[in-house]
Amino acid sequence: GHTARWKGHDVFVEAAALVAERHPAVRFAVVAGCTFPEHEGAFDAAVQRRVGELGLSSRLVWTDGVDDMSAAMASFDLLVHASRLPEPFGRVVVEAMAQGTPVIGTTLGAGPELVPPSAGRLVEPGDALALADAITALLDEPDKLAAMGEAAVAEARRFDISVAAGAFARIYADLVR
């Protein structure tokens, strides 16, 4: 991904600090580079500085990218998508769910359509405390988190290209009749 104010990386970092107080063993990762430094460079630098100010430097990895994102997502206990603005689809959400990774997203845009309660949680955008509470609640219940991972895989199948192609084929067949 790329760092952008509307994606809520700063909200995630603030939430991570709150989660770290409650769960000292938890580690965090941000996989996002500053693709548009002329527009978001100052924001990117400020958020990364805030990581240090909050004492998260040894617990939060910030990387521009990874070679195998599917493997990375599968290794996460959960994925946080903290966007402040409505995202029309949020591909990263479905990619995480396809790997069995539950998602905490926001109530904006496609969030409610993509992340049912069986596969994750939704919070109001920009609310670091609500985000931290949602993360902590899931970390406090590992069995529920595992069940959400299984449900996430099933939910992500709705967006598989073969499923979508089949649905369109049925629609076209009905139209031709």
C-alpha positions in Angstrom: 0.0 0.0 0.0 1.0 3.6 0.3 1.0 6.1 3.1 -1.8 8.6 2.8 -3.6 10.7 5.5 -7.0 9.3 4.4 -5.8 5.7 5.0 -5.5 6.4 8.7 -2.0 5.2 9.5 -1.8 7.8 12.2 -5.0 6.4 13.8 -3.5 2.9 13.6 -0.3 4.0 15.3 -2.2 5.6 18.2 -4.3 2.5 18.6 -1.2 0.3 18.5 0.2 2.2 21.5 -3.0 1.6 23.5 -3.0 -2.1 22.5 0.6 -2.4 23.4 -0.2 -1.4 27.0 -2.8 -4.2 27.3 -0.9 -6.8 25.3 2.9 -6.5 25.8 3.8 -9.3 23.5 1.9 -8.0 20.4 3.9 -6.8 17.4 2.6 -4.5 14.7 3.4 -4.0 11.0 2.7 -1.3 8.5 3.2 -2.3 4.9 3.0 1.0 3.1 5.5 3.3 1.4 5.3 6.9 0.6 4.3 6.7 -3.0 3.5 10.4 -3.4 6.2 12.2 -1.2 5.3 15.6 -2.7 1.8 15.2 -1.2 2.1 12.8 1.7 5.8 13.0 2.6 5.3 15.2 5.7 2.5 13.0 6.9 4.5 9.9 6.4 7.5 11.3 8.3 5.2 12.6 11.1 3.6 9.2 11.6 6.9 7.4 11.6 8.2 9.9 14.2 5.1 9.3 16.3 6.0 5.6 16.3 9.2 6.5 18.2 7.5 9.0 20.5 5.0 6.3 21.6 7.8 3.8 22.3 6.7 1.5 19.5 10.0 1.4 17.5 10.9 -2.1 18.7 7.4 -3.4 18.2 6.2 -1.9 15.0 7.8 -2.7 11.6 7.3 -0.2 8.9 8.1 -1.5 5.5 7.5 -0.2 1.9 6.5 -3.7 0.8 7.1 -7.4 1.0 8.0 -10.0 -1.6 5.0 -12.3 -0.8 2.1 -10.3 0.5 -0.2 -13.3 0.7 2.3 -15.1 3.0 2.6 -11.9 5.1 -1.1 -11.5 5.5 -1.5 -15.2 6.4 1.0 -14.6 9.2 -1.0 -11.8 10.7 -3.4 -12.4 13.6 -5.6 -9.7 12.1 -5.5 -6.9 9.6 -6.4 -3.3 10.4 -7.8 -1.1 7.6 -8.3 2.3 9.3 -9.4 4.4 6.4 -10.8 7.8 7.2 -12.6 8.2 3.9 -14.9 5.7 2.1 -12.9 3.3 0.0 -15.1 1.9 -2.8 -13.7 -1.6 -2.5 -10.7 -2.1 -0.3 -8.9 -4.9 -2.1 -6.4 -5.4 0.7 -9.4 -6.3 3.0 -10.5 -9.2 0.7 -6.9 -10.3 0.1 -6.4 -10.6 3.9 -9.7 -12.4 4.4 -8.7 -14.9 1.6 -5.7 -15.8 3.6 -7.8 -16.4 6.7 -7.0 -13.2 8.4 -9.8 -11.4 10.2 -10.2 -7.7 9.5 -10.9 -4.6 11.6 -12.1 -1.9 9.2 -14.2 1.2 9.3 -17.9 1.7 8.8 -17.2 3.8 5.7 -17.4 2.8 2.0 -17.4 -0.9 1.3 -16.4 -1.8 4.9 -19.8 -3.0 5.9 -20.3 -5.0 2.7 -16.8 -6.6 2.8 -16.5 -7.4 6.6 -19.4 -9.1 8.2 -19.4 -9.6 12.0 -18.4 -13.2 11.4 -15.1 -12.2 9.8 -14.1 -9.1 11.7 -15.2 -5.9 13.3 -15.9 -2.3 12.1 -15.3 0.9 14.0 -16.0 4.5 13.3 -13.2 6.2 11.3 -10.6 8.2 13.1 -11.3 6.8 16.6 -8.1 5.3 17.9 -9.7 4.2 21.2 -12.5 2.3 19.4 -9.9 0.7 17.1 -7.7 -0.3 20.1 -10.7 -1.7 21.9 -11.7 -3.8 18.8 -8.2 -5.1 18.4 -7.9 -5.9 22.1 -11.3 -7.6 22.2 -10.2 -10.0 19.5 -6.8 -10.6 20.9 -8.5 -11.4 24.3 -10.5 -14.2 22.6 -8.1 -16.3 20.5 -10.8 -18.9 19.8 -13.1 -16.3 18.4 -10.3 -14.8 16.4 -9.5 -18.2 14.8 -13.2 -18.7 14.0 -13.3 -15.3 12.3 -10.3 -16.3 10.3 -12.2 -19.4 9.0 -15.3 -17.3 8.3 -13.1 -14.7 6.5 -11.9 -17.3 4.0 -15.5 -18.2 3.2 -16.5 -14.5 2.8 -13.6 -13.8 0.5 -14.7 -16.5 -1.8 -17.6 -14.2 -2.9 -15.0 -12.1 -4.7 -13.2 -14.9 -6.4 -13.1 -14.3 -10.2 -14.6 -17.7 -11.0 -17.5 -17.0 -8.7 -18.1 -13.6 -10.2 -17.8 -14.9 -13.7 -20.3 -17.6 -13.0 -22.7 -15.1 -11.6 -22.4 -12.9 -14.7 -22.8 -15.9 -16.9 -26.1 -16.8 -15.2 -27.3 -13.2 -15.6 -26.5 -13.2 -19.3 -28.1 -16.6 -19.8 -31.3 -15.3 -18.1 -31.3 -12.2 -20.3 -30.9 -14.2 -23.5 -33.9 -16.4 -22.6 
